[in-house]
Amino acid sequence: MNLLEQPIGQLACALPGSTRIFHEHKLDFCCGGHKTLREAAEKRGVNLQTLVDELSPLQSLGASDRDWRAAPASELIDYILRRFHERHRQDVPELIRLARRVEEVHGDRPDCPTGLADHLELMFEELLSHMMKEEQILFPMLLEGNDHMARSPIAVMRSEHDQHGEALAGLESLTNDMTGPADACNTWRALFTGLRQLREDLMQHIHLENNILFLNVERRT
């Protein structure tokens, strides 16, 4: 298999462990999952041979993680709700609180992530609205087998996923790619650790929906 010419979202589905590599190289496998690995790598300036060398061994590994492509929609939806919707609702308010504290205490520093709390609040509002649409409209449609009716809501969700991706890019810009100063206080360190986890969770969340749940529906209709 020519890895470089495969859609990066499908590689994330097919190769257990690949998402860790994609995260390390900051490759977008969720919103940009339709792009080939070559396109994603060239956009980020990642050495193609290095990437192939890191991914190739994964092709011979057995699946250590759940392969959700063949799972019933009901199981995947339940997993998304428990693993991501619940976690986002729990984690983001605390990140907002931490960001406010850092800005209040260190606002006079040039490296303070000024505006981060407001950005997170707006991001959380949009995320709550998005998840509610899925929980009240899209997911019930899919659980009832109304795939044809779901195509329009799916298009809306895909568009909103792109907006979430832009919000993540905004987080990276505000936080020096979520890298704090060497003398950062514990609150600052905890904030950036949480932001890195949020980025990873949200990218995995979008990946499972865009590249598996939604794609399966689109293939059936």
MODELLER restraints for C-alpha pairs under 7 A, 6 or more apart:
rsr = mdl.restraints
at = mdl.atoms
rsr.add(forms.Gaussian(group=physical.xy_distance, feature=features.Distance(at['CA:3:A'], at['CA:37:A']), mean=6.92, stdev=0.5))
rsr.add(forms.Gaussian(group=physical.xy_distance, feature=features.Distance(at['CA:3:A'], at['CA:52:A']), mean=6.91, stdev=0.5))
rsr.add(forms.Gaussian(group=physical.xy_distance, feature=features.Distance(at['CA:4:A'], at['CA:36:A']), mean=6.44, stdev=0.5))
rsr.add(forms.Gaussian(group=physical.xy_distance, feature=features.Distance(at['CA:4:A'], at['CA:37:A']), mean=4.80, stdev=0.5))
rsr.add(forms.Gaussian(group=physical.xy_distance, feature=features.Distance(at['CA:4:A'], at['CA:38:A']), mean=4.75, stdev=0.5))
rsr.add(forms.Gaussian(group=physical.xy_distance, feature=features.Distance(at['CA:5:A'], at['CA:36:A']), mean=5.27, stdev=0.5))
rsr.add(forms.Gaussian(group=physical.xy_distance, feature=features.Distance(at['CA:5:A'], at['CA:37:A']), mean=6.12, stdev=0.5))
rsr.add(forms.Gaussian(group=physical.xy_distance, feature=features.Distance(at['CA:5:A'], at['CA:38:A']), mean=6.25, stdev=0.5))
rsr.add(forms.Gaussian(group=physical.xy_distance, feature=features.Distance(at['CA:6:A'], at['CA:36:A']), mean=5.08, stdev=0.5))
rsr.add(forms.Gaussian(group=physical.xy_distance, feature=features.Distance(at['CA:6:A'], at['CA:37:A']), mean=6.00, stdev=0.5))
rsr.add(forms.Gaussian(group=physical.xy_distance, feature=features.Distance(at['CA:7:A'], at['CA:33:A']), mean=6.25, stdev=0.5))
rsr.add(forms.Gaussian(group=physical.xy_distance, feature=features.Distance(at['CA:7:A'], at['CA:34:A']), mean=5.31, stdev=0.5))
rsr.add(forms.Gaussian(group=physical.xy_distance, feature=features.Distance(at['CA:7:A'], at['CA:35:A']), mean=5.18, stdev=0.5))
rsr.add(forms.Gaussian(group=physical.xy_distance, feature=features.Distance(at['CA:7:A'], at['CA:36:A']), mean=4.05, stdev=0.5))
rsr.add(forms.Gaussian(group=physical.xy_distance, feature=features.Distance(at['CA:7:A'], at['CA:37:A']), mean=5.91, stdev=0.5))
rsr.add(forms.Gaussian(group=physical.xy_distance, feature=features.Distance(at['CA:8:A'], at['CA:29:A']), mean=5.48, stdev=0.5))
rsr.add(forms.Gaussian(group=physical.xy_distance, feature=features.Distance(at['CA:8:A'], at['CA:33:A']), mean=5.22, stdev=0.5))
rsr.add(forms.Gaussian(group=physical.xy_distance, feature=features.Distance(at['CA:8:A'], at['CA:34:A']), mean=6.65, stdev=0.5))
rsr.add(forms.Gaussian(group=physical.xy_distance, feature=features.Distance(at['CA:8:A'], at['CA:35:A']), mean=6.12, stdev=0.5))
rsr.add(forms.Gaussian(group=physical.xy_distance, feature=features.Distance(at['CA:8:A'], at['CA:36:A']), mean=5.40, stdev=0.5))
rsr.add(forms.Gaussian(group=physical.xy_distance, feature=features.Distance(at['CA:8:A'], at['CA:37:A']), mean=4.86, stdev=0.5))
rsr.add(forms.Gaussian(group=physical.xy_distance, feature=features.Distance(at['CA:9:A'], at['CA:29:A']), mean=4.86, stdev=0.5))
rsr.add(forms.Gaussian(group=physical.xy_distance, feature=features.Distance(at['CA:9:A'], at['CA:30:A']), mean=6.28, stdev=0.5))
rsr.add(forms.Gaussian(group=physical.xy_distance, feature=features.Distance(at['CA:9:A'], at['CA:33:A']), mean=3.84, stdev=0.5))
rsr.add(forms.Gaussian(group=physical.xy_distance, feature=features.Distance(at['CA:9:A'], at['CA:34:A']), mean=6.16, stdev=0.5))
rsr.add(forms.Gaussian(group=physical.xy_distance, feature=features.Distance(at['CA:9:A'], at['CA:207:A']), mean=6.95, stdev=0.5))
rsr.add(forms.Gaussian(group=physical.xy_distance, feature=features.Distance(at['CA:9:A'], at['CA:211:A']), mean=5.97, stdev=0.5))
rsr.add(forms.Gaussian(group=physical.xy_distance, feature=features.Distance(at['CA:10:A'], at['CA:211:A']), mean=6.88, stdev=0.5))
rsr.add(forms.Gaussian(group=physical.xy_distance, feature=features.Distance(at['CA:12:A'], at['CA:18:A']), mean=5.68, stdev=0.5))
rsr.add(forms.Gaussian(group=physical.xy_distance, feature=features.Distance(at['CA:12:A'], at['CA:19:A']), mean=5.65, stdev=0.5))
rsr.add(forms.Gaussian(group=physical.xy_distance, feature=features.Distance(at['CA:12:A'], at['CA:29:A']), mean=6.86, stdev=0.5))
rsr.add(forms.Gaussian(group=physical.xy_distance, feature=features.Distance(at['CA:13:A'], at['CA:67:A']), mean=6.93, stdev=0.5))
rsr.add(forms.Gaussian(group=physical.xy_distance, feature=features.Distance(at['CA:15:A'], at['CA:58:A']), mean=6.00, stdev=0.5))
rsr.add(forms.Gaussian(group=physical.xy_distance, feature=features.Distance(at['CA:15:A'], at['CA:59:A']), mean=6.36, stdev=0.5))
rsr.add(forms.Gaussian(group=physical.xy_distance, feature=features.Distance(at['CA:16:A'], at['CA:58:A']), mean=6.82, stdev=0.5))
rsr.add(forms.Gaussian(group=physical.xy_distance, feature=features.Distance(at['CA:16:A'], at['CA:63:A']), mean=5.83, stdev=0.5))
rsr.add(forms.Gaussian(group=physical.xy_distance, feature=features.Distance(at['CA:16:A'], at['CA:64:A']), mean=6.40, stdev=0.5))
rsr.add(forms.Gaussian(group=physical.xy_distance, feature=features.Distance(at['CA:16:A'], at['CA:65:A']), mean=6.15, stdev=0.5))
rsr.add(forms.Gaussian(group=physical.xy_distance, feature=features.Distance(at['CA:18:A'], at['CA:55:A']), mean=6.57, stdev=0.5))
rsr.add(forms.Gaussian(group=physical.xy_distance, feature=features.Distance(at['CA:25:A'], at['CA:46:A']), mean=6.98, stdev=0.5))
rsr.add(forms.Gaussian(group=physical.xy_distance, feature=features.Distance(at['CA:27:A'], at['CA:40:A']), mean=6.14, stdev=0.5))
rsr.add(forms.Gaussian(group=physical.xy_distance, feature=features.Distance(at['CA:27:A'], at['CA:41:A']), mean=6.68, stdev=0.5))
rsr.add(forms.Gaussian(group=physical.xy_distance, feature=features.Distance(at['CA:28:A'], at['CA:40:A']), mean=6.90, stdev=0.5))
rsr.add(forms.Gaussian(group=physical.xy_distance, feature=features.Distance(at['CA:29:A'], at['CA:207:A']), mean=6.64, stdev=0.5))
rsr.add(forms.Gaussian(group=physical.xy_distance, feature=features.Distance(at['CA:30:A'], at['CA:203:A']), mean=5.63, stdev=0.5))
rsr.add(forms.Gaussian(group=physical.xy_distance, feature=features.Distance(at['CA:30:A'], at['CA:204:A']), mean=6.90, stdev=0.5))
rsr.add(forms.Gaussian(group=physical.xy_distance, feature=features.Distance(at['CA:30:A'], at['CA:206:A']), mean=5.43, stdev=0.5))
rsr.add(forms.Gaussian(group=physical.xy_distance, feature=features.Distance(at['CA:30:A'], at['CA:207:A']), mean=4.08, stdev=0.5))
rsr.add(forms.Gaussian(group=physical.xy_distance, feature=features.Distance(at['CA:30:A'], at['CA:210:A']), mean=6.84, stdev=0.5))
rsr.add(forms.Gaussian(group=physical.xy_distance, feature=features.Distance(at['CA:31:A'], at['CA:161:A']), mean=6.36, stdev=0.5))
rsr.add(forms.Gaussian(group=physical.xy_distance, feature=features.Distance(at['CA:31:A'], at['CA:162:A']), mean=5.66, stdev=0.5))
rsr.add(forms.Gaussian(group=physical.xy_distance, feature=features.Distance(at['CA:31:A'], at['CA:165:A']), mean=6.51, stdev=0.5))
rsr.add(forms.Gaussian(group=physical.xy_distance, feature=features.Distance(at['CA:31:A'], at['CA:206:A']), mean=6.85, stdev=0.5))
rsr.add(forms.Gaussian(group=physical.xy_distance, feature=features.Distance(at['CA:33:A'], at['CA:211:A']), mean=6.83, stdev=0.5))
rsr.add(forms.Gaussian(group=physical.xy_distance, feature=features.Distance(at['CA:41:A'], at['CA:48:A']), mean=6.74, stdev=0.5))
rsr.add(forms.Gaussian(group=physical.xy_distance, feature=features.Distance(at['CA:68:A'], at['CA:76:A']), mean=6.78, stdev=0.5))
rsr.add(forms.Gaussian(group=physical.xy_distance, feature=features.Distance(at['CA:69:A'], at['CA:212:A']), mean=5.76, stdev=0.5))
rsr.add(forms.Gaussian(group=physical.xy_distance, feature=features.Distance(at['CA:73:A'], at['CA:213:A']), mean=6.75, stdev=0.5))
rsr.add(forms.Gaussian(group=physical.xy_distance, feature=features.Distance(at['CA:74:A'], at['CA:143:A']), mean=6.12, stdev=0.5))
rsr.add(forms.Gaussian(group=physical.xy_distance, feature=features.Distance(at['CA:80:A'], at['CA:205:A']), mean=6.88, stdev=0.5))
rsr.add(forms.Gaussian(group=physical.xy_distance, feature=features.Distance(at['CA:84:A'], at['CA:201:A']), mean=6.91, stdev=0.5))
rsr.add(forms.Gaussian(group=physical.xy_distance, feature=features.Distance(at['CA:84:A'], at['CA:205:A']), mean=6.30, stdev=0.5))
rsr.add(forms.Gaussian(group=physical.xy_distance, feature=features.Distance(at['CA:85:A'], at['CA:131:A']), mean=6.81, stdev=0.5))
rsr.add(forms.Gaussian(group=physical.xy_distance, feature=features.Distance(at['CA:92:A'], at['CA:124:A']), mean=6.75, stdev=0.5))
rsr.add(forms.Gaussian(group=physical.xy_distance, feature=features.Distance(at['CA:95:A'], at['CA:191:A']), mean=6.05, stdev=0.5))
rsr.add(forms.Gaussian(group=physical.xy_distance, feature=features.Distance(at['CA:95:A'], at['CA:194:A']), mean=6.75, stdev=0.5))
rsr.add(forms.Gaussian(group=physical.xy_distance, feature=features.Distance(at['CA:96:A'], at['CA:117:A']), mean=5.21, stdev=0.5))
rsr.add(forms.Gaussian(group=physical.xy_distance, feature=features.Distance(at['CA:96:A'], at['CA:120:A']), mean=6.07, stdev=0.5))
rsr.add(forms.Gaussian(group=physical.xy_distance, feature=features.Distance(at['CA:96:A'], at['CA:121:A']), mean=6.59, stdev=0.5))
rsr.add(forms.Gaussian(group=physical.xy_distance, feature=features.Distance(at['CA:98:A'], at['CA:187:A']), mean=6.52, stdev=0.5))
rsr.add(forms.Gaussian(group=physical.xy_distance, feature=features.Distance(at['CA:98:A'], at['CA:191:A']), mean=5.85, stdev=0.5))
rsr.add(forms.Gaussian(group=physical.xy_distance, feature=features.Distance(at['CA:99:A'], at['CA:116:A']), mean=6.33, stdev=0.5))
rsr.add(forms.Gaussian(group=physical.xy_distance, feature=features.Distance(at['CA:99:A'], at['CA:117:A']), mean=5.05, stdev=0.5))
rsr.add(forms.Gaussian(group=physical.xy_distance, feature=features.Distance(at['CA:99:A'], at['CA:191:A']), mean=6.62, stdev=0.5))
rsr.add(forms.Gaussian(group=physical.xy_distance, feature=features.Distance(at['CA:100:A'], at['CA:117:A']), mean=5.53, stdev=0.5))
rsr.add(forms.Gaussian(group=physical.xy_distance, feature=features.Distance(at['CA:102:A'], at['CA:187:A']), mean=6.86, stdev=0.5))
rsr.add(forms.Gaussian(group=physical.xy_distance, feature=features.Distance(at['CA:102:A'], at['CA:188:A']), mean=6.07, stdev=0.5))
rsr.add(forms.Gaussian(group=physical.xy_distance, feature=features.Distance(at['CA:103:A'], at['CA:112:A']), mean=6.59, stdev=0.5))
rsr.add(forms.Gaussian(group=physical.xy_distance, feature=features.Distance(at['CA:103:A'], at['CA:113:A']), mean=6.89, stdev=0.5))
rsr.add(forms.Gaussian(group=physical.xy_distance, feature=features.Distance(at['CA:103:A'], at['CA:114:A']), mean=6.06, stdev=0.5))
rsr.add(forms.Gaussian(group=physical.xy_distance, feature=features.Distance(at['CA:106:A'], at['CA:112:A']), mean=6.07, stdev=0.5))
rsr.add(forms.Gaussian(group=physical.xy_distance, feature=features.Distance(at['CA:107:A'], at['CA:114:A']), mean=6.78, stdev=0.5))
rsr.add(forms.Gaussian(group=physical.xy_distance, feature=features.Distance(at['CA:113:A'], at['CA:174:A']), mean=5.64, stdev=0.5))
rsr.add(forms.Gaussian(group=physical.xy_distance, feature=features.Distance(at['CA:113:A'], at['CA:175:A']), mean=5.58, stdev=0.5))
rsr.add(forms.Gaussian(group=physical.xy_distance, feature=features.Distance(at['CA:116:A'], at['CA:174:A']), mean=6.41, stdev=0.5))
rsr.add(forms.Gaussian(group=physical.xy_distance, feature=features.Distance(at['CA:123:A'], at['CA:167:A']), mean=6.59, stdev=0.5))
rsr.add(forms.Gaussian(group=physical.xy_distance, feature=features.Distance(at['CA:138:A'], at['CA:150:A']), mean=6.29, stdev=0.5))
rsr.add(forms.Gaussian(group=physical.xy_distance, feature=features.Distance(at['CA:138:A'], at['CA:153:A']), mean=6.25, stdev=0.5))
rsr.add(forms.Gaussian(group=physical.xy_distance, feature=features.Distance(at['CA:141:A'], at['CA:150:A']), mean=6.26, stdev=0.5))
rsr.add(forms.Gaussian(group=physical.xy_distance, feature=features.Distance(at['CA:142:A'], at['CA:150:A']), mean=6.90, stdev=0.5))
rsr.add(forms.Gaussian(group=physical.xy_distance, feature=features.Distance(at['CA:147:A'], at['CA:217:A']), mean=6.01, stdev=0.5))
rsr.add(forms.Gaussian(group=physical.xy_distance, feature=features.Distance(at['CA:147:A'], at['CA:221:A']), mean=6.69, stdev=0.5))
rsr.add(forms.Gaussian(group=physical.xy_distance, feature=features.Distance(at['CA:148:A'], at['CA:221:A']), mean=6.08, stdev=0.5))
rsr.add(forms.Gaussian(group=physical.xy_distance, feature=features.Distance(at['CA:154:A'], at['CA:214:A']), mean=6.65, stdev=0.5))
rsr.add(forms.Gaussian(group=physical.xy_distance, feature=features.Distance(at['CA:158:A'], at['CA:210:A']), mean=6.76, stdev=0.5))
rsr.add(forms.Gaussian(group=physical.xy_distance, feature=features.Distance(at['CA:161:A'], at['CA:206:A']), mean=6.58, stdev=0.5))
rsr.add(forms.Gaussian(group=physical.xy_distance, feature=features.Distance(at['CA:168:A'], at['CA:199:A']), mean=6.76, stdev=0.5))
rsr.add(forms.Gaussian(group=physical.xy_distance, feature=features.Distance(at['CA:172:A'], at['CA:178:A']), mean=5.83, stdev=0.5))
rsr.add(forms.Gaussian(group=physical.xy_distance, feature=features.Distance(at['CA:178:A'], at['CA:192:A']), mean=5.58, stdev=0.5))
rsr.add(forms.Gaussian(group=physical.xy_distance, feature=features.Distance(at['CA:178:A'], at['CA:195:A']), mean=6.98, stdev=0.5))
rsr.add(forms.Gaussian(group=physical.xy_distance, feature=features.Distance(at['CA:178:A'], at['CA:196:A']), mean=6.68, stdev=0.5))
rsr.add(forms.Gaussian(group=physical.xy_distance, feature=features.Distance(at['CA:179:A'], at['CA:192:A']), mean=6.97, stdev=0.5))
rsr.add(forms.Gaussian(group=physical.xy_distance, feature=features.Distance(at['CA:180:A'], at['CA:189:A']), mean=6.87, stdev=0.5))
